[in-house]
């Protein structure tokens, strides 16, 4: 899993004009790479409870979400596409990680993602 997160994930960043044109090859490639990384995030987080939780959180949240996915989300124009992407990322997160958190708090690795959601 570590090798995949470090060597197989690549999401290019293009100028907004390229991303906004959904028919451009760059936009299509970026979308495919984003969804591939979301699938890897989902698969990594499924190992929660089997592999040490701190390792799963490091690979899934610190490396995949914060290093790759969040950059793409910040570069995606506000609207339905961004909401769909955020919804899919949230669906990957194990519910039990949030059971003991106080109201209005989150995991430290999710602070930047939460800030994006609030905006």
N, C-alpha and C positions, 0 to 999 in steps of 0.2 A: 504494500500500500504506500509505503514511504517513497519507494522508487517511482511509482506512478504519479504521485502528487508532485514530486520534484522534477521529473524528467518528461512526463507525457502531457502535462497540461500547458497549453499555450493559447492565450486569448489575445489577439492583436488589438491595439487601440488605434482607431482611425479618426480622422477629423469628423466633427459633427455632421458636416455636409454629406460625407460618405455614409454615415450611420443612418441619417434621416432618410436617405434614398434606399428603401427596402429592396429595390430590384438590383442594386449595385452588387457586383461580385464580392467586394470587400465586406459589405454589410451581411450578405448571406454567409460568408465564411466565418465572420465574427459570431454570428448567431449559432452556427453549428458548433463552434468551439465552446461557446458559453453553455449550451445545453449538454454537451459532452462532459463538461466540468461539473455541472449540476448532477448529472447521473453518477459521476465518480463520488461526489459529496454524499449523495444518498447511499451509495454502496459502502463507503467508509463508515458512515454513521450507523449503519446496520450492525456493525461489529461492536457497538456499545453493549457492555455487559459480558462480552466474550473476551475482548482485548482490554487492557487497562484503560480506564476512562480518560485519564490524562493524556494518553497517547492518541486516543480517538479524537479528543477535543483539539489537540495540537494539530494533527493532520487535517481534520475536517474544518475546524474553525479558523485557527491561526494561519494555516497554510492555504487551503483551498478558498475559503470564504473571504478572508481578509486580504490575501495576496492577489487573487485572481478575480473572483466573482464580484467583489465589491467595486473594484475598479471599473468593471464593465457596467455595473448598475449605475455608478455615478456618471458614466459617459452616455447612458441611455436617456433620451429625452423623457420628461415626465409624461405619463399617460398610461393607456391600457397595457402596452408592452412591458413597461417597467413594473407595473402592478402584478402582472402575470409572473414575471421573473421572481419578484420578491415573494410572492405566494408560494411558488414552487420551492424556493430556498427554505422558507419557514416550515413547509410540510416535511422537509427532511429532518428537522431537529427533533430529537427524542423528547417526549413530553416529560419524562421523569427528571430531566435536568432542571426543570422549572418548578417542581413540586415544593421544594423547601425555600424558594426565594420569596422575599417580602414583596408586598404589593408595589408595583412601579419600579422594581429592580430587575436586573438581568445579569447574565454571565459576563465577566470582564471581556471575554473574546468577542462578545456581541455588541459592545458599546457603539462602535462605528456603524454597524449595520442598523442598529436601533435609531441612531441619529439620522441615517438616510431615510428610514421609514417615517420618522417624525416630520421630516421636510417634505 
